[in-house]
């Protein structure tokens, strides 16, 4: 793209114009707004709506997309890490790359961390350090295989810098046979405001005619025991966040059966109250 201020050429990974240093927007959002990306998603979306009209399921698809317009970005962490994150406004949500470089985290011996370098370079070339990952949710519950505590983020602090992808980026690369160094195929990413269109295009096949709003949460985010089996629309958020980015947290009722965890949950509730956020227990 060209800088709207000085007409200089903007590298795809840059947040600032290298000539005039003005802010030119978040690179992941710019990528989701590319004409090729938008046109390919529009084609997917129109094909799905044409099929829904033919099959008599246009209403349930429309209702599903309307529900997704109010979905939240949610990430999951263990109770201990969630408690640490909300302990102070000076603590920021880290990224894998920043934590490894700082020497406070070791890569794990799993398929995700082994492939992370190639996958992140494919989706976020030269700015992977800035991306925080979350999942779209309709009920506040995130992908629990990643941790017992679901952290719901405030829309107003992420909407302008968030993009969404059909699924986990590693799973996506495998499913679409993306070759390292090649860009991912277009039509599977969207801006935050277009997340409902992406969800409709992806998940229409999982909808049935008589579904109502209460049936939609497990369609948008399918839980599983293993992280590589969970299915969700992945949210990519550029830049830092702290506890004031949190709308609320949710923890399963079962954690209260462990006395130490029950005390920790009470402590977390008090810390969240300091920034006007709440903590919910669900069955």
C-alpha positions in Angstrom: 0.0 0.0 0.0 0.9 3.6 -0.3 1.1 5.9 2.7 -2.0 8.2 2.7 0.1 11.0 4.0 3.4 11.0 2.0 2.6 8.4 -0.7 5.6 6.3 0.3 5.5 2.5 -0.1 4.5 0.7 3.1 6.1 -2.7 3.8 3.4 -5.3 4.6 4.7 -5.8 8.2 5.0 -2.1 9.1 2.8 -0.3 11.6 4.5 3.0 10.8 5.4 4.6 7.5 9.2 4.2 7.1 9.3 7.7 5.4 7.0 10.0 7.5 6.6 7.7 10.6 2.8 8.2 10.6 0.6 5.3 11.8 -0.7 3.4 8.8 -2.7 0.8 10.6 -2.2 -2.7 12.0 -0.7 -5.1 9.4 -3.0 -8.0 10.3 -6.0 -5.8 9.8 -4.6 -4.4 6.5 -4.0 -7.9 5.3 -7.7 -8.9 6.1 -8.8 -5.8 4.1 -6.9 -6.6 1.0 -9.1 -6.6 -2.1 -8.2 -10.2 -3.0 -9.0 -11.4 0.5 -12.3 -9.6 0.7 -13.4 -10.7 -2.8 -12.6 -14.3 -2.0 -14.5 -14.2 1.3 -17.4 -12.5 -0.4 -17.6 -15.3 -3.0 -17.6 -18.0 -0.2 -20.3 -16.1 1.7 -22.5 -15.6 -1.3 -22.2 -19.3 -2.3 -23.3 -20.4 1.2 -26.2 -18.0 1.3 -27.4 -19.2 -2.2 -27.2 -22.8 -0.9 -29.1 -21.9 2.3 -31.8 -20.2 0.3 -32.1 -23.3 -1.9 -32.2 -25.6 1.1 -34.7 -23.5 3.1 -32.1 -22.7 5.8 -31.6 -19.0 5.1 -33.3 -18.0 8.4 -31.1 -20.1 10.7 -28.0 -18.9 8.8 -29.0 -15.3 9.2 -29.8 -15.8 12.9 -26.4 -17.5 13.4 -24.6 -14.6 11.7 -26.5 -12.1 13.8 -25.5 -13.9 17.0 -21.8 -14.0 15.9 -21.9 -10.2 15.5 -22.0 -10.1 19.3 -19.3 -12.8 19.8 -16.3 -12.1 22.0 -12.6 -12.8 21.8 -11.7 -15.3 24.5 -8.4 -16.9 25.5 -7.8 -19.6 28.0 -5.1 -19.9 30.6 -4.4 -21.9 33.7 -5.7 -20.5 37.0 -2.2 -19.7 38.1 -1.3 -17.8 35.0 -4.6 -16.0 34.9 -4.2 -14.9 38.5 -0.7 -13.6 37.8 -1.9 -11.6 34.7 -4.5 -9.7 36.8 -2.2 -9.1 39.7 -1.0 -5.7 38.4 -1.7 -3.3 35.6 2.0 -3.4 34.8 1.8 -7.1 33.7 1.1 -7.5 30.0 -0.2 -10.5 28.1 2.9 -12.0 26.5 3.5 -13.7 23.2 5.3 -16.9 22.6 8.2 -15.1 20.8 8.6 -12.3 23.4 8.6 -14.8 26.3 11.1 -17.1 24.7 13.4 -14.2 23.8 13.1 -12.8 27.4 14.2 -16.2 28.7 11.1 -16.7 30.7 9.6 -19.5 28.6 10.9 -22.7 26.9 9.3 -24.0 23.7 7.5 -27.2 24.4 8.2 -30.5 22.6 4.9 -30.5 20.7 3.8 -30.1 17.1 2.5 -26.5 17.7 5.8 -25.1 19.0 7.9 -27.0 16.5 5.9 -25.6 13.6 5.3 -22.2 15.1 8.1 -20.4 13.3 7.1 -21.5 9.8 3.3 -21.0 10.4 3.7 -17.5 12.1 6.1 -16.4 9.3 3.4 -17.4 6.8 0.6 -15.5 8.4 2.4 -12.6 10.2 5.8 -12.1 8.4 8.1 -10.0 10.4 5.5 -9.0 13.0 4.7 -12.3 14.7 6.0 -11.0 18.0 3.1 -8.6 18.2 0.2 -11.1 17.7 -1.9 -12.4 20.6 -4.2 -15.3 19.9 -7.8 -15.8 21.1 -11.0 -17.6 19.9 -14.5 -16.4 19.0 -17.1 -17.4 21.6 -20.8 -16.8 22.1 -21.0 -17.8 25.8 -17.7 -16.5 27.2 -16.1 -20.0 27.3 -12.9 -20.3 25.4 -11.1 -23.4 24.1 -10.7 -25.1 27.5 -8.0 -27.5 26.3 -5.7 -24.5 26.6 -6.5 -23.8 30.3 -9.4 -23.8 32.8 -9.9 -20.1 33.0 -11.6 -18.3 30.1 -10.6 -14.6 29.7 -13.1 -12.5 27.8 -11.6 -9.4 26.3 -13.4 -6.1 25.9 -14.5 -5.4 22.3 -13.6 -1.8 22.5 -9.9 -2.4 23.2 -9.4 -5.0 20.4 -11.9 -4.4 17.6 -9.7 -1.9 15.7 -6.6 -4.2 15.8 -8.1 -7.7 15.5 -8.5 -9.9 12.5 -10.0 -13.4 12.4 -9.1 -16.7 10.6 -11.1 -19.7 9.8 -9.3 -21.9 12.3 -6.0 -22.4 14.2 -3.3 -21.3 11.8 -1.3 -24.5 12.1 -4.4 -26.6 11.4 -5.2 -24.3 8.5 -1.8 -24.7 6.9 -2.0 -28.4 7.1 -5.6 -28.6 5.8 -4.8 -26.3 2.8 -1.3 -27.7 2.1 0.3 -24.3 2.5 3.9 -24.3 1.4 6.4 -22.5 3.6 7.1 -19.1 2.0 3.8 -18.9 0.1 1.0 -16.7 1.3 -2.1 -18.5 2.7 -5.0 -18.8 0.2 -7.4 -15.8 0.3 -11.0 -15.9 1.6 -10.3 -17.3 5.0 -9.5 -14.1 6.9 -11.6 -11.1 7.9 -11.7 -8.0 9.9 -13.4 -8.0 13.3 -16.6 -6.4 11.9 -16.8 -9.1 9.3 -16.3 -12.1 11.6 -20.0 -12.9 11.2 -19.6 -13.4 7.4 -16.5 -15.6 8.0 -18.4 -17.7 10.5 -21.4 -18.1 8.2 -19.2 -19.2 5.3 -17.3 -21.7 7.5 -20.1 -23.2 9.6 -23.3 -23.2 7.5 -22.9 -27.0 7.1 -23.2 -27.5 10.9 -26.5 -25.6 11.1 -29.9 -27.3 11.0 -33.2 -25.8 10.2 -34.7 -25.8 13.7 -31.7 -24.5 15.7 -32.1 -21.5 17.9 -29.6 -19.1 19.6 -29.0 -21.6 22.5 -27.6 -24.1 20.0 -25.1 -21.8 18.4 -22.2 -21.6 21.0 -20.9 -25.2 20.5 -21.2 -24.6 16.7 -18.9 -21.6 16.8 -16.5 -23.2 19.2 -16.3 -27.0 19.4 -14.6 -28.1 22.6 -12.2 -31.1 22.8 -9.7 -32.6 25.2 -6.7 -32.1 22.9 -5.6 -28.7 21.7 -5.2 -29.9 18.1 -8.8 -31.3 18.1 -10.6 -28.1 19.3 -12.2 -26.2 16.4 -12.8 -22.5 16.6 -12.4 -19.3 14.6 -9.1 -17.8 15.6 -8.7 -14.2 16.6 -5.4 -12.4 15.9 -4.8 -9.3 18.1 -2.0 -6.9 17.4 -0.2 -5.3 20.3 -0.2 -5.4 24.1 -3.0 -6.0 26.6 -3.2 -6.0 30.4 -5.9 -6.7 33.0 -7.8 -3.6 32.0 -8.4 -5.2 28.6 -10.5 -7.9 30.4 -14.3 -7.8 30.5 -14.7 -10.8 32.7 -13.4 -14.3 33.5 -15.1 -17.6 33.6 -14.0 -20.8 35.5 -15.8 -24.2 35.7 -17.5 -25.1 38.9 -15.3 -28.2 39.3 -12.2 -26.1 40.2 -13.9 -25.1 43.5 -13.7 -28.8 44.6 -10.0 -28.2 45.2 -9.6 -26.0 48.3 -6.5 -24.2 47.1 -8.1 -23.4 43.8 -11.2 -22.2 45.5 -9.1 -19.7 47.5 -7.4 -18.6 44.3 -10.7 -18.0 42.6 -11.8 -15.8 45.5 -8.5 -13.8 45.2 -9.0 -13.4 41.4 -12.5 -12.1 41.9 -11.2 -9.4 44.2 -8.4 -8.4 41.7 -10.9 -8.3 38.8 -13.2 -6.1 40.8 -10.4 -3.5 41.1 -10.7 -2.9 37.3 -14.5 -3.3 37.1 -14.4 -6.8 35.7 -16.3 -9.9 37.0 -15.7 -13.6 37.5 -18.4 -16.2 36.7 -18.6 -19.8 37.7 -20.3 -22.2 35.2 -21.4 -25.8 35.4 
